[in-house]
Amino acid sequence: MSIEVASSCCPSIIYMMTGIRYLQLDVLTSEEFIGAEEYMLFAVTDGIAEIDTGHGTQEIVRASLAIVEPDQAIHIHTYKNSISFYVITFKAIRIPDLNTSEHKQQQAIFPYKGIWNRVPFARCIDLLEEIYLHSHDKEEFMRFFNHVRFEEFLRYVLQQNSSLAPVRDLKSAVKSSIDYLSDNYAEQVTVAQLAADVDVFPWQYSQMFKELTGQIPLSFVNKLRIDHAKQLLLKTEDRIHEIAQYVGFNNEFYFNRRFKKSVGVAPGQYRKQQRSTVRVVSLYMEDLLITLGVIPVVQWSHPGWGRQEYLGLKHVPTFNVLQDSYESLSEYEPDLIIARRSDYELRTNQYEQCKKFLDTDVIIHDDMDWHSTLRTLAERLERVDQAEYAIQQYEDKVSRARKLLSGSMRNRTYVFLRIAADCISVDQKYTKPFLWKDLGITPHPMVQALTHEAGRQGVTWEWLNGLDADYIFFAFDKWHEHVAGSERQQIDHPMWQTIPAVRNRRAFEVDFMTWMNQGQLLANSKKIDDVLRMVAH
């Protein structure tokens, strides 16, 4: 008896995963990837970067999926933000046709290459996290189950083929439109006109536009106009209504309103303030200076922690607060030094020496009272209106965040862990006032029972294993590491995965310098963004 094999029941190609990694690239770094004989699939979980496949550069952002063919080298470059992503390597294996020996035309090994449109990403993340979690299982059946998860992941994204066509045409068209607007921002245009120019529906145009810029078209154009108006206010003596018309605002009143909403002060006041800007050094208060629109002439840095990358002060020289002499601040030719209270109390003698050759003020308010500190700083720099505007904007943001969190975080608790190479400590000093006082998120009872000193000294794995907090926020403290990245080995410990919040995928890494910055407006604003992105669902 012969058995006929129905070839239609078997796919002609199967895909076999060979590896998975989860990577994070810091801002302004590049990495090369070569798949050798394997395909590479990239799934971006956060951030933004450029990817160069040798045929031009494209942008990848959160929820982007990209496929790279075997033996193709690519470069990923982070130019304005860090990026986190999974990279899966897999092989395509052709299954021979058992019913015929006839030669068939070679078909495409994988149906889609390049960068794909966004798909519903929550399911993708769930599958990727499961695949990654079980990628080191040794038991044969567990490895098989993980392969099934990989096939389910591919099935899910390929099933979205109606939205997975390569985005080059639409993306390139909208990019060209954005380039046009950047050069012709003063023209009166509408979304309908712009969409018609690239032959898409207005909603498609707006969606792609926001993916590429983070803004809707009108906001993008208005920002270009305001930015150019700021330059004209400083470089020319043109009257306000003339500048408004030149950059594309037909109505001076509307221009004034948009300018003040964007900058915090009216155009005339902005011109006056900027032309009288002093050169300021204010170590540890750079965040508040930028809030007021003042770029410091030097920024603080720490040999272990680095600098405040979130402020974007890449071109401002750094001052090593552990090693440099404060007298050397005179080399930056500041007009004014403003010391925060805690730093002055720690280095009184050095600041007193500074007073002998530079105008030096001391903020008397407690560091945590950033409202009063910002107002005092603003009075000294004649930027009171900008301070009040920034404070009101922040309070409004806090109010909106508390409302959004009132449902998802009701009766939920948190812990903030500071993970170093030699211990895991519980932070309350830097994060508790923000999370509890500002956002109303309750620390876990085990955290509240810890004294501040006990939390700083570190907790045991047994303590962590008994911690049933709903959410964990954690940051890596690199100061005491002996080998680069050694602090990250803590979360490779077997007991890390047994912590309830980790098992439930409610443990979130955050930026160390942003979250360890107390009494800073911009840092707090970014913390709100982090919390809402992570838990407000």
BELDA-V917558 format. One record per residue. SS is DSSP state (H for helix, E for strand, C for the rest). Layout:
<<SS> <SS>>
This chain:
<<C> <C> <C> <C> <C> <C> <H> <H> <H> <C> <C> <C> <E> <E> <E> <E> <E> <E> <E> <E> <E> <E> <E> <E> <E> <C> <C> <C> <C> <E> <E> <E> <E> <E> <C> <C> <C> <C> <E> <E> <E> <E> <E> <E> <E> <E> <E> <E> <E> <E> <E> <E> <C> <C> <C> <C> <E> <E> <E> <E> <E> <C> <C> <C> <E> <E> <E> <E> <C> <C> <C> <C> <E> <E> <E> <E> <E> <C> <C> <C> <C> <C> <E> <E> <E> <E> <E> <E> <E> <E> <E> <E> <E> <E> <C> <C> <C> <C> <C> <C> <C> <C> <C> <C> <C> <C> <C> <C> <C> <C> <C> <C> <C> <E> <E> <E> <C> <C> <C> <C> <H> <H> <H> <H> <H> <H> <H> <H> <H> <H> <H> <H> <H> <C> <C> <C> <C> <C> <C> <H> <H> <H> <H> <H> <H> <H> <H> <H> <H> <H> <H> <H> <H> <H> <H> <H> <H> <H> <H> <C> <C> <C> <C> <C> <C> <E> <C> <H> <H> <H> <H> <H> <H> <H> <H> <H> <H> <H> <H> <H> <H> <H> <H> <C> <C> <C> <C> <C> <C> <C> <H> <H> <H> <H> <H> <H> <H> <C> <C> <C> <C> <H> <H> <H> <H> <H> <H> <H> <H> <H> <H> <H> <H> <C> <C> <C> <H> <H> <H> <H> <H> <H> <H> <H> <H> <H> <H> <H> <H> <H> <H> <H> <H> <H> <H> <C> <C> <C> <C> <H> <H> <H> <H> <H> <H> <H> <H> <C> <C> <C> <C> <H> <H> <H> <H> <H> <H> <H> <H> <H> <H> <H> <H> <C> <C> <C> <H> <H> <H> <H> <H> <H> <H> <H> <H> <C> <C> <C> <C> <E> <E> <C> <C> <C> <C> <H> <H> <H> <H> <H> <H> <C> <C> <C> <C> <C> <C> <C> <E> <E> <E> <E> <C> <C> <C> <E> <C> <C> <H> <H> <H> <C> <C> <C> <C> <C> <C> <E> <E> <E> <C> <C> <C> <C> <C> <H> <H> <H> <H> <H> <H> <H> <C> <C> <C> <E> <E> <E> <E> <C> <H> <H> <H> <H> <H> <H> <C> <H> <H> <H> <H> <H> <H> <H> <H> <C> <C> <C> <C> <E> <E> <E> <C> <C> <C> <C> <C> <C> <C> <H> <H> <H> <H> <H> <H> <H> <H> <H> <H> <H> <H> <C> <C> <H> <H> <H> <H> <H> <H> <H> <H> <H> <H> <H> <H> <H> <H> <H> <H> <H> <H> <H> <H> <H> <H> <H> <H> <H> <C> <C> <C> <C> <E> <E> <E> <E> <E> <E> <E> <C> <C> <C> <C> <E> <E> <E> <C> <C> <C> <C> <C> <H> <H> <H> <H> <H> <H> <H> <C> <C> <C> <E> <E> <C> <H> <H> <H> <H> <H> <C> <C> <H> <H> <H> <H> <H> <H> <C> <C> <C> <H> <H> <H> <H> <H> <C> <C> <C> <C> <C> <E> <E> <E> <E> <E> <E> <C> <C> <C> <C> <C> <C> <C> <C> <C> <H> <H> <H> <H> <H> <H> <H> <C> <H> <H> <H> <H> <H> <C> <H> <H> <H> <H> <C> <C> <C> <E> <E> <E> <C> <C> <H> <H> <H> <H> <C> <C> <C> <C> <C> <H> <H> <H> <H> <H> <H> <H> <H> <H> <H> <H> <H> <H> <H> <H> <C> <C>>
